[in-house]
Amino acid sequence: MRYIQGFVLAVPSANKQAYIDHATKSVPLFREFGITRMVECWGDDVPAGKLNDFRTAVQAKDDETVVFSWIEWPSKDMYQSGMQRMMEDPRMAEMGEMPFDGQRMIFAGFVPEMDHGPGGATGYIDGFLIPVLPDRKDAYFEMARNVSPMFQEFGATRIVEAWGDEVPAGQVTDFYRAVHAQDHENLVFSWIEWPDKDTRVAGMKRMTEDERMKTPPADMPFDGKRMIFGGFAPVLDQ
């Protein structure tokens, strides 16, 4: 089974090109370690939330932009061996200083429980962080599997829902604090791939207007008030 590394970070807006260059430079090396895909997405439509949001998740400053990113591995074993090789490889030290504050970056490992759609050329991403209790896991993914065909009907090319597996606690920020996790809640790291922003805007509008979405489940398997979401423009997809 494939494995996902998910990241959210705050990058000074003035460092956008430096960030893209740094990430692009790392791809050939990461491929040596076993990754199959690396995607970096620049914040575009990232709303402020009443309780939490992507910006508060990484304590973004006024002059910073949120980046939503993930790396795909063939399996957890490949991820673990690849990360070990990465830490031991002297070329990693030659990558240079990161153009963002790494102390506020949040990261974790996730198991993709649902991966629908062929994907393809990705022009826009909707990213989500969702707190879910372990005993509601099955109910959550059943709901996700029921809704996924609608997203594809309205233009999405791929929908991925991944369950938290290795979610470390951070000193400054982490995924748990991002969603104000309570009562042993775990994390879902999720994204929707669209061919372009226009398709996404039209597709989301059709979703909200569709009669099938106007009757939500009587017992939602997560607290939607603490779900984090936003729209992102891919700046690297290799």
N, C-alpha and C positions, 0 to 999 in steps of 0.2 A: 504494500500500500504506500502511495506517495505521502510525502511529508511537507509541511509548510512552515517556513519561518515568516512571522509577521512583524512589521515594524511601524511605528508612528514616531515622527520626530519634527522638531521645529528648526527651520533653516532661515538664517537672515535673508530677506528677500533680495538684497543686493548680491548675495552669493549664489544665486540660482545657477548660473553657468558654471561656476566653480564646483558646485555640487554635482551637476550633470557630468562634468569632466571627470571628477573623482570616481563617481559610480561607474562610468563607462570604462575607465581604466581598470577597474577591478574585475570586470566580467570575464576576460580570458583566464585570469588566475582562478576565479571561483569555479569556472567550468572544469578546470583541471581537478578540482576537489570534488566534482560530481554533480553540481547543480544542473538543472535542465532549463530553468527560466528565471530571470530576474526582472522585476518590474518596479519602476519608481514613478510615483504620481504626485504632481504638484497641486496643492490646494486651489480650487477654483470656485466652488459653491459650498462653503463650509459654514453653516449657520451657527449662531450662538444659541446655546440651550439654556433652559431655566435652571437645571440642576448640574449639568455637565455637558461637555462637547469636546471636539477634537483639540481645540485650542487650550482649554484648561487641562486636558489630559497630559500635555507636554509643557504646560506653563509657558505657552508661546507669548512672546512680547509683541508690542505693536508693530515693530519693523520685521517680524518673522512670518513665514508661511509654513503651514503644516504640510508635511509629506507623508503619504500613505504608501507603504512599500511591502513587497513580499518576495520571497525566494522559494522556488519549488525544487524539491529533491525527489529522486526516484523512490526512496524509502527512508524510514527512520534510521536504519543501520547505516545507510549511505550518509545521512545527515551527521550522525555522530562521528563516523570515521573522517568525514570531510572537515568537520569543525576541529577535530584533533590535529589533522594535517595543517589546517589553516593557522592554528596557534603556533605550530612548530616551524612554519615556513618563514625564513628570514626575509623573503620578498614582501611580506605583509608590512614589515617595518619601513619598507621603501615607498609605500603608498603615499606617504606624506600626511600632514596634519589634516584632520577632517574639518570641512568648512561649516561646522555646526557644533553645538554643545552636546557632546555625547552623554553627559550625565543626565540629560533630560529625555534622551531617546528611550522609548519603551519597546521591548521586543519579547518574543516568546515563540515556542514551538507548538504547532497545531496539527491535529489529524483531520484531514478532509473527510467528513462524514457524508457529504453530498457534493457532487460535481456534475452539473448538468449543462449540456450544450457543447458544441464543437469548438467554440472560441474562434480564433482567427485574428484578423486585423483589429486591434483594439484602439479605439479613438477616445474613449471616455470610460471612467470607472465611478461607480458608487461604492463607497466603503462603509463598513458597519462594525461596531463593537457592541456586543450584547451580553448582559449578565444573565446566566441561566443556572438554576439549581440542578445538581446532578440527577435528582429524582424526576426532573421535568425534561431531561435530555431527549428521551424518546418522543415526547409530545411536541417538543420544539422542532425536531427534525421531520416529524410527520407533517407539521404545519408548513415547514419550508418546502418539502417535496410537493405539497398540494399547490403552493403558490408559484413555484418555479415555472411550470408550463405557461402561466400567464405572462410572466416576464419575457419568455421566449416568443410567445405569440405577439407581443408588442415591440419586439425588436432586439431584445437582449441576446447576446451570442453565448454567454456562459454565466452560470451562477454557482458560486462555491460557498459552502458553509463548513467551517472547520472548528473542531472542538479543542479547547485548551488542553495541552498535554504536559509541556514543560513551561510553566509560567512563573518566572522568578519574581521575588519581591525586590524592588529597587530601593536605593537610599533616598532618591529624590522623587522619582515617578515610577509607575509601573501600570500594567493593565488593570490590576485589581482596583487601584485608586482611581483610574480613569473612569470606571463605571460605578464607582462607589459600591463595590461588591459587599454583599451582606450574607450572613448565615451560610457560609461555606459555598457561595456561588462560584461557578466556573465561568469561563469566557468563551464566547463564540466570536471568531474572526471571520468576517464574511465580505464578499465583494460581488458586484455585478459588472460584467463587461458589456460595453455597447460599441457599435461601430463608429459612432460619432456623438457629439453633444446634442445635436438636433434630434437624433433618434431617441436619445435618453430623455430629453425634455418632453417630447411627444409621447413616448412610452409611459413615463411616470404619470402624465396627465390622464392617459387612458386607463391606467391602473386605478387612480383615485376615483374616476368616474364610473368604473365598471360595477355593475350590480353585484357581482360575485365578491367584491371587496367591501360592500356596504353592510355586511352582516358579519362582524368579527366573531371569533370563537368566544363562547360564553366564559371560558376559562383560559385566558392567555397564559402561555407557558413561560413568560418572562415579564419583567417590569419595563414597559415601553417608555416610561418617563426617564429611565436611565440609559436607554439605548443611544448610542452615538452614531451619527451618520453624516455624510458629506459627499460632494462631488469633486472629482479629481481628474486632471488632465495628465495622461502619461507623458513623461519626458524621456523615459528609457524603457524599452521592452525587448530584451534579448535572451 
